[in-house]
Amino acid sequence: MNQIFLVNESRRRFIQGVGGLALGIYVGDAFADKGTAAPGNGGADLLAPVNFEPNAFVRIGSDNTVTVISKHLEMGQGTFTGLATLLAEELDADWTQVRVEGAPADVAKYKNLMMGIQLTGGSTAMANSHEQMRKAGAAARAMFVSAAADEWKVPANTITVVNGVVHAKSGRKATFGQLAERAAKQPVPQDVALKDPKTFKLIGQPKLHRKDHVDKTNGTAMFTQDYKAPGMLVAVVAHPQRFGAVPKSVDAAKAKAIANVVEVVQFGGSAHRFAGVAVLAKNTWAARSGRDALEIEWDESQAFKLGSAEILAQYKEMAKKDGLVARKDGDAAAALAKPAKLIEAEYETPYLSHSAMEPLNCVVKLGEGACEIVNGEQMHTPDQGAVAALLGISPDKVSITQLYAGGSFGRRANPQADYVLEAVAIAKAAWDKGIKVPVKMVWTREEDTRGGYYRPATFHTARLALDGGGQLVAWHHHTVTQSIIKGTAFEAFMVKDGIDATSVEGVADMAYEIPNVKVELSTPDNIGVPVQWWRSVGHSYNAFVKEGLIDEAAAAAGKDPYEYRRAMLGKAPRLKGVLELVADKAGWSQPLKPGAAGEKRGRGIAVHESFNTYVAQVAEVTIKSDGSLKVDRVVCAVDCGLAINPDIIVAQMQGGIGFGLTAALHGAITLDGGVVQQSNFHQYLPLRINEMPVVEVFIMPSAEKPTGVGEPGTPPIAPAVVNAIAAATGKRIRKLPIADQLTA
């Protein structure tokens, strides 16, 4: 099988300089006991790398280049920079000489330690790899010190390493590149001491430039959309309007008459993947034009045909019946029987599209009994297995080259491997017609918007009981939503007693001290809209409901919403800590500056834990005389443990807030007779630049292990905004998006 290689300047420079040290650290509780690193050749043959197996998290060339291997995908959230920071800190590398390369698919080497498979998701990159990358860097540093001690005949404890240069007290010094050959001969340390955080030079440093920012600003960064291979054809697909429909007849004559169109292929689907028709052409425009010229009759006999209104009506009926119990503390029914005050509420959230900047795409090259994937790959191991199963080959015959991804927000991490399998199915159909070239499948924005695998729509009923002093004594919550996990390979460990943990996360495990809590879940099995996790998964809607209800309880009790929350977080000190920090930084105790004549202003607060990260936000809003809403300011406090890259943390909070505001203000995927009504950003509205509020982010100092920041900034923003609206107008928003509810 011919390998597909990426060729760019950074790879050329690496190949020219790999006559040095390659170090790998075992993915486990201790370092691998695999002997010593292989000897180098002093750079005599610069095309011959020296490898230490089984894993390579860092390679150091004779030109002093430090290449960090990232097992996690860089899709905009700063993973490459974070992992490189951890390793370079312990290595004492020169940051300007550090570069990062995405790891190929190899679960034995690059599995996510929290999940046992190779993937990027759940905001686990830093939490998963923190100690692993630091140990990799520390071991490499120790080997350089040992090499210098051997060569200079001095004690190792008299040697220091600063910015990629090894120094002896005698004044002798050598670069990593100069010592690489000798360092490669040293035994890999079985136990290495990590730095005292007080001595960090890179970790926690603000203004540490990202390792992907130069390539992404000068246009040399390689995304799947940029990738080209010799002889490659581009495939654009005709999908059915309704989920579950299949092609009945296809007239491709007009499509084949278009210049640069090479072939039209039909491919089958499955319960979790479209069947469709693809036009293969020499360029994207020709493929798209050919796709638009196809004449297809669709068989919709098995297609899903309910609309949003019918789905919601079913959910409301399901909520009237008992659901599966996800949490039960005390006796909520008894406490709700005769409350001093009772709150009854219904909340709704719609389907949401991921709408990443780079629509779905994937490059496939088939060989005899083998397959190569080039992709912004998020789910290496599951995708590898799914492709192997489709082709009837073993997973080790499926290679995956990881490129940058232009966002994902969960879409590229599909347990069903839908779009990757679609690309492979198209390539296989072309192969069967004698077209044995690489195929790049490209979804247009319309396919990306209409293509399913949305965040699921939800319906919630809640009954809250307050005692005579206004304290919450009971909380009964019933969620109705589709399961993301059932029917996937993740079901075995994420679904227990019929309950998909992602459906109730954020409410079933809420930290508020309430003596009587009952959380129920009902999961429909007849809704054919494909769903999957979306940035912060179930937290994204459950935080909206939970924090809206807490605010309603505070109002019913006649108490300040900040103080009300704070009083119930005695057993959650880190959650309480960010709540106190955000209230202080937002000036919660001070009056909000009034608006212009005819305007109403309000301030709302929300706090939520997701993925072991604690985030509190205060939103300030203005409602103008015509009912239009402007979110003016958001103050955010975050506790994510050790702050590896403060600037990236700030950026992720800002991005998560903007992403959450898109959903809160505008976002909704709706169906009519099973047909998705939105096609592009004129109908599925993103947040506009003039709608983005001023965002102030404050990071809680912490010595705890780092946790993720890619998702936790999103859940609190919608409830903070609707709580601010309630403070300004007295109107409770219980349905998202807010849209025109203030003008209705």
Secondary structure, DSSP 8 states (H G I E B T S, - for coil): --------HHHHHHHHT-SSEEE---SSSS-----B-----TTSSTTS----SS--SEEE-TT--EEEEESS--SSSSHHHHHHHHHHHHHT--GGGEEEEE--S-HHHH--TTTSSS---TT-HHHHHHHHHHHHHHHHHHHHHHHHHHHHT--GGGEEEETTEEEETTS-EEEHHHHHHHHTTSB--SS-----GGG-SSTT-TT---TTHHHHHHT---BGGG---TT-EEEEEE--SBTT-EEEEEE-HHHHTSTTEEEEEEE--BTTB--EEEEEESSHHHHHHHHHH-EEEEE-TT-----HHHHHHHHHHHHTS--EEEEEES-HHHHHHS-SEEEEEEEEE-BB----SS--EEEEEEETTEEEEEE--S-HHHHHHHHHHHHTS-GGGEEEEE-B-S--TTTT--TT-HHHHHHHHHHHHHHHTT--S-EEEE--HHHHHHS--BB--EEEEEEEEE-TTS-EEEEEEEEEE--SSTTSTTHHHHEETTEEHHHHTTTTT--S--SEEEEEEE--S-----B---TTTTHHHHHHHHHHHHHHHHHHHT--HHHHHHHT-TT-HHHHHHHHHHHHHHTTTS-----STT-EEEEEEEEEEETTEEEEEEEEEEE-TTS-EEEEEEEEEEE-SS-S-HHHHHHHHHHHHHHHHHHHHT--B-EETTEE---STTTS----GGG--EEEEEE----S-----SSTTSTTHHHHHHHHHHHHHS----BS--TTTTT-
